[in-house]
Amino acid sequence: MSRSKPTIEDVARAAGVSRATVSRVINNVPGASGQLRARVHEAVVELGYMPNQTARALASGRRRAVDVVAVTYSPASGWLGAHPYYSRVLAGMMLVLESVDVQLRVHAVGEAGAAEAVDAIAANATVGAVLTNITPALAARFHRRCRRAVSVVATAASVPAVEVDNVGGAYAAVEQLYRLGRRRIAAIHGPDASTCAVDRRTGYMRAVRRLGLEDIGADGGDFVRENGFDAARRLLDQRPDIDAMFVACDLMAAGAVQAITAGGRRVPQDVSVVGFDDSLAAVCSNPPLSTVRVPVEEMAAAATRLLLDGEVPAGYRQRFPVELVLRESTGQPPSFS
């Protein structure tokens, strides 16, 4: 067995098809049946074949580009443009790309048909892709088809990623509320499909167990304001004695603040609130939110640089710190940071 890198001819032989068929499948060009495409993809995975994305772009006349891929698990319209997290990802990427001749392509993918969409994006990738909100299984699928991929959330072991300590950040938020004398600390959790939400739930659970507190949790659903509002209202109806809330993202936390005040309670006098992300939603909330800062722009920039530098080793990890930022929603002095 040759130790040289497998070629397109090797893939063709393994799949029992012509070189032209392999090229059509890899470049997502019509002209090959579903059965042939499946055989080619199996051969690509088995041999570990990696197309030269830059050469493919030059040969086809396409501009080199970095793709950013985001999947939504709710039917909300306009979710990509309306959510501050994605604007921060794009801002970080653009800081790096503005000095190079590389485009930025944005893909907003719905949950239905996500696997097929991911396959198509991988087949047409040139420089590579930043994966922002896709499940570990989908990220691994993308990585098998295009090795130039970096996730900015916790993901499958094989997929390169830049990450933060979501577990530790959530733990620190609950611990801070405990220091303030709060003893009935509720949580509004994010979607189960999000690895960030799962880790933040884990951090909350560790903290309440360690501190001897009751687990007062609610599923908020997706990371949007309306879900935070609805979850907070349910919690307050069920447990009017709640004196603090840890909320899995700032948009949901802003909604929780609205629900608390709409019910006649005060923030932070009656209920302290801590969010997560330190997005624009945190500083625009009334009162401004204490939150756990995630350096999204820096992470997106780092992921983009990794792609521009060349192929990233499988399993690569880069860790960024989180920071607890205290503002008026926990009784801190006014801050304009």
Summary of the structure (lengths in Angstrom):
residues: 337
radius of gyration: 22.6
end to end distance: 59.8
largest distance: 73.7
contacts: 1191
relative contact order: 0.12
helix: 46%
strand: 17%
